[in-house]
Amino acid sequence: MANTDSFIEEVSEEVRRDRLFSLFRRWGWLAVLIVVAIVGGAAYFEYQSAQARAQSEAFGDALLAALDGDDPEARVAALQAVETPSAEARIILALLAAGEAANAEDPADAAAMLREAAVAPGLARRYSDLALLKAEMLDPAPEDEARQTLESLATPGAPYAGLAEEQLALLDIRVGDVDAGIDRLRAIERSASATAGLQQRAAQLIVALESGAMLVDTAPEPVLEEQEAPTSPETSPDEAAPEAGGDDDGAAADAEADEDAATGAEAEVDAATDE
């Protein structure tokens, strides 16, 4: 009985072995193909990653070399000559070039670079919206065009909707519709998606506008005119002194007149503070 069982087990083992060999002969090539495909795919992806890494490193080195100059205009020209491997690299290059152009006191050129880069095909929305928003902040377009652009950037769910809404509020205030601007600022202040800094700016603007304050152009031209006014050939030193001293009639050389001028200036500051 034991010999019979042993014989049956040996036969069954041989049958299983033959079936396994037959299966390998029939489908073994498929298993080898799968292994080769996995190894080849892994090697190809590793090669692609190495190529992308090399391109990124070369792009970064070119940016650093372009930004190494001392003159902003030279840096802008060097940045424009850098080759970009992708749409994201082009928008990064445009943002850097726009920043250098703005430092060179050429905001119109900087905004033009950003607007051109924002319409590149295949660019993610977060990059295009950022470029358009910075372009409007550097060199605003005409009112209708600017409002259309900012409203598209302020749609719910957009990456920079809160910042675009803030710019729309400033646009309303700039064209004289202060009430609409305050309403937009209040909406920003109540928005759950707005950052703490944005809500704080909105609250400060609301307080300033409701107190009667007005937006002031901080461009450098008026400052230059004020600095040049006292040295104008049509203005004598005696006429320029009341502008600097307040209510004092002329800048006398003696110390007593100087003390009177300082007292008058302090009185003006106190009166402005009381108002």
C-alpha positions in Angstrom: 0.0 0.0 0.0 2.8 2.3 0.9 4.6 1.6 -2.4 1.4 2.3 -4.3 1.0 5.7 -2.6 4.6 6.6 -3.3 4.3 5.7 -6.9 1.1 7.8 -7.3 2.8 10.8 -5.7 5.8 10.5 -8.0 3.6 10.3 -11.0 1.6 13.3 -9.8 4.8 15.3 -9.2 6.0 14.5 -12.7 2.7 15.5 -14.2 2.8 18.8 -12.3 6.4 19.4 -13.5 5.4 18.7 -17.1 2.5 21.1 -16.9 4.7 23.8 -15.4 7.4 23.4 -18.1 4.7 23.5 -20.7 3.3 26.7 -19.2 6.8 28.2 -19.3 7.3 27.2 -22.9 4.0 28.7 -23.8 4.0 32.0 -21.8 7.6 32.4 -20.7 8.4 34.9 -23.5 5.6 37.1 -22.1 7.1 37.2 -18.6 10.5 38.0 -20.1 8.9 40.8 -22.1 7.2 42.3 -19.1 10.5 42.3 -17.2 12.3 43.9 -20.1 9.5 46.6 -20.4 9.7 47.4 -16.7 13.4 47.7 -16.7 13.4 49.7 -20.0 10.6 52.0 -18.7 12.5 52.7 -15.5 15.7 53.5 -17.4 13.8 55.8 -19.8 12.1 57.7 -17.0 15.4 58.0 -15.2 17.0 59.4 -18.4 14.2 61.9 -18.8 14.6 63.0 -15.2 18.3 63.5 -15.7 17.7 65.5 -18.9 15.1 67.7 -17.1 17.4 68.2 -14.2 20.3 69.2 -16.5 18.1 71.7 -18.3 16.9 73.2 -15.0 20.4 73.5 -13.8 21.6 75.1 -17.0 18.6 77.5 -16.9 19.3 78.4 -13.3 23.0 79.0 -14.0 22.1 81.3 -17.0 19.7 83.3 -14.7 22.4 83.8 -12.1 24.9 84.9 -14.7 22.3 87.3 -16.2 21.5 88.8 -12.8 25.2 89.3 -12.0 25.5 92.6 -13.8 25.4 96.1 -12.1 23.2 97.9 -14.6 19.4 97.1 -14.5 19.1 97.6 -18.3 22.0 95.3 -18.9 20.4 92.7 -16.7 17.1 93.0 -18.6 19.0 92.5 -21.9 20.9 89.5 -20.5 17.7 87.9 -19.2 15.9 88.3 -22.5 18.8 86.4 -24.2 18.4 83.4 -21.9 16.8 80.3 -23.5 13.8 78.8 -21.7 13.2 75.1 -21.8 9.4 75.3 -20.8 6.5 77.6 -20.4 7.0 77.7 -16.7 10.6 78.8 -17.2 9.4 81.5 -19.6 7.1 83.0 -17.0 9.8 82.9 -14.4 12.1 84.6 -16.8 9.4 87.2 -17.6 8.8 87.9 -13.9 12.5 88.4 -13.2 13.0 90.6 -16.3 9.9 92.7 -15.3 11.3 93.2 -11.9 14.6 94.4 -13.3 12.7 96.7 -15.8 10.7 98.1 -12.9 14.0 98.8 -11.0 15.2 100.6 -14.1 12.1 102.9 -13.9 10.5 101.4 -17.0 7.2 99.9 -15.7 5.5 100.0 -19.1 8.2 97.7 -20.5 7.9 95.4 -17.5 4.1 95.2 -17.8 4.4 94.5 -21.6 6.8 91.5 -20.8 4.4 90.1 -18.3 1.3 90.4 -20.5 3.2 88.7 -23.4 4.3 85.9 -21.2 0.9 85.4 -19.7 -0.6 84.3 -23.0 1.9 81.5 -23.7 0.3 78.2 -24.6 0.4 75.4 -22.0 0.9 77.7 -19.1 -0.7 76.9 -15.8 -3.3 79.4 -14.7 -1.5 80.3 -11.4 1.4 81.6 -13.5 -0.7 83.5 -16.1 -2.9 85.1 -13.4 0.2 86.2 -11.5 1.8 87.8 -14.5 -1.4 89.7 -15.4 -1.9 90.8 -11.9 1.6 92.1 -11.6 1.3 93.8 -15.0 -1.8 95.7 -13.8 0.0 96.7 -10.6 3.1 98.0 -12.5 1.4 99.8 -15.4 -2.4 99.8 -15.3 -4.3 99.4 -18.6 -7.1 101.8 -19.5 -10.1 101.6 -17.1 -12.3 99.3 -19.2 -9.5 96.9 -20.1 -8.1 96.9 -16.6 -11.5 96.2 -15.1 -12.2 93.3 -17.5 -8.8 91.7 -16.7 -9.1 92.1 -13.0 -12.7 90.8 -12.9 -11.5 87.6 -14.7 -8.7 87.3 -12.2 -11.2 87.8 -9.3 -13.5 85.0 -10.2 -14.2 82.6 -7.3 -11.7 79.9 -7.1 -9.0 81.8 -9.0 -5.5 81.6 -7.5 -5.3 85.3 -6.8 -8.9 86.3 -6.5 -8.5 88.2 -3.3 -5.6 90.3 -4.6 -7.5 91.0 -7.8 -10.5 92.1 -5.8 -8.3 94.5 -3.9 -7.0 96.0 -7.1 -10.6 96.4 -8.3 -11.4 98.3 -5.1 -8.4 100.6 -5.7 -9.6 101.1 -9.3 -13.0 102.1 -8.1 -11.5 104.6 -5.7 -9.1 105.9 -8.4 -12.0 106.7 -10.8 -14.0 108.4 -8.0 -16.4 105.7 -6.9 -15.4 105.6 -3.3 -18.5 103.8 -2.1 -18.1 100.9 -4.5 -14.5 100.6 -3.5 -15.4 100.5 0.2 -18.0 97.8 -0.5 -15.4 95.7 -2.2 -13.0 96.2 0.7 -15.7 95.2 3.2 -16.3 92.0 1.1 -12.6 91.2 1.3 -12.6 91.9 5.0 -15.4 89.3 5.5 -14.0 86.8 3.0 -12.9 83.5 4.5 -10.5 82.9 1.6 -8.6 86.2 2.1 -5.3 86.1 4.0 -4.9 87.9 7.3 -2.6 90.4 5.7 -5.1 91.2 2.9 -7.9 91.6 5.4 -5.8 93.9 7.5 -5.0 96.1 4.5 -8.7 96.2 3.6 -9.6 97.2 7.1 -7.0 100.0 7.2 -8.2 101.3 3.8 -11.8 101.4 5.0 -10.9 103.4 8.1 -8.7 105.8 6.0 -11.4 106.3 3.4 -14.3 106.7 5.8 -12.2 109.4 7.7 -12.0 111.4 4.5 -8.6 110.5 3.3 -7.8 110.3 -0.4 -5.4 108.2 -2.4 -2.2 110.1 -3.1 0.0 109.5 -6.2 3.5 108.6 -4.9 5.3 109.1 -8.2 8.6 110.8 -7.9 7.8 113.7 -10.3 6.0 115.9 -7.8 8.9 115.4 -5.3 11.4 116.6 -7.9 9.3 119.7 -8.6 9.0 120.5 -4.9 12.8 120.2 -4.5 13.5 122.3 -7.6 11.0 125.0 -6.6 13.2 126.9 -4.1 16.1 127.1 -6.6 13.9 128.4 -9.4 15.3 131.6 -10.9 11.9 133.2 -10.6 11.8 132.6 -6.8 14.0 134.6 -4.5 15.4 133.1 -1.3 13.1 135.5 0.6 10.0 134.2 -1.2 11.0 130.5 -0.7 11.4 130.8 3.1 7.7 131.2 3.9 7.0 127.9 2.1 9.5 126.1 4.3 8.7 127.8 7.5 4.9 128.1 7.4 3.3 131.5 8.5 6.6 133.3 9.2 7.1 136.3 6.8 10.7 135.7 5.6 13.7 133.9 7.0 15.5 136.4 9.1 19.2 135.9 9.9 18.9 136.4 13.6 18.0 133.6 16.1 14.8 135.4 17.3 13.2 135.2 13.9 14.1 131.6 13.6 12.5 130.8 16.9 9.3 132.6 15.7 9.3 130.5 12.5 9.7 127.2 14.4 6.8 128.3 16.8 4.6 129.0 13.8 5.3 125.6 12.2 4.6 123.8 15.5 1.2 125.7 15.7 0.3 124.6 12.2 1.2 120.9 13.0 -1.0 121.1 16.2 -3.9 122.6 14.2 -3.6 119.9 11.5 -3.6 117.2 14.2 -6.7 118.6 15.9 -8.5 118.6 12.5 
